[in-house]
Amino acid sequence: MSPFKLSLINPGNDDPDETVELDDELVGKLKKVVDAHPDLSMAEALRQGVAHVAEHGPTTGGSSAT
């Protein structure tokens, strides 16, 4: 299976668009969490993850997305 891709697009400025590939295992884990919590959407889960890194910095020892 090809990797999942997350695209960051901001049409309101000249910053280049960015595409990030996520491995199948990470996406599978995320989908399980979202499926286990009916009040949590995929969009909200991604927002929470981005907010966590923005506020607390990166974790160590995790896999890197390329």
C-alpha positions in Angstrom: 0.0 0.0 0.0 1.3 3.4 -0.8 1.9 5.8 2.1 -0.8 8.2 3.2 -0.2 11.8 2.3 -1.2 14.9 4.3 -1.1 18.2 2.3 -0.7 21.6 3.9 -2.0 24.2 1.5 -2.4 27.9 2.2 -3.8 29.7 -0.8 -3.7 33.0 0.9 0.1 33.5 0.8 3.2 32.7 -1.2 4.5 30.0 1.1 5.1 26.8 -0.7 2.6 24.0 -0.2 3.9 21.0 1.7 3.1 17.3 1.5 4.0 14.9 4.3 3.9 11.1 3.9 2.7 9.1 6.9 3.4 5.4 7.2 0.6 2.8 7.3 1.2 1.8 10.9 0.9 5.4 12.2 -2.3 6.0 10.2 -3.7 2.7 11.3 -3.2 3.6 15.0 -4.7 7.0 14.4 -7.8 5.5 12.7 -8.3 3.1 15.6 -8.3 6.0 18.1 -10.7 8.0 16.0 -13.0 4.9 15.6 -12.9 4.2 19.3 -14.1 7.7 20.1 -17.3 8.6 18.2 -17.0 12.3 19.3 -13.5 12.6 17.8 -13.2 13.3 14.1 -10.1 12.7 12.0 -9.8 16.5 11.5 -10.0 17.1 15.3 -7.5 14.4 16.0 -5.0 16.0 13.6 -5.7 19.5 15.0 -5.0 18.2 18.6 -1.8 16.5 17.4 -0.5 19.6 15.7 -1.5 21.8 18.7 0.4 19.4 21.0 3.6 19.6 19.1 3.3 23.4 18.7 2.8 23.8 22.4 5.2 21.1 23.8 7.7 20.5 21.1 8.6 17.2 19.5 8.8 13.9 21.4 12.0 11.9 21.3 12.3 8.3 20.0 9.3 8.5 17.7 9.2 7.7 14.0 9.7 10.5 11.6 7.3 11.4 8.8 9.0 12.3 5.6 
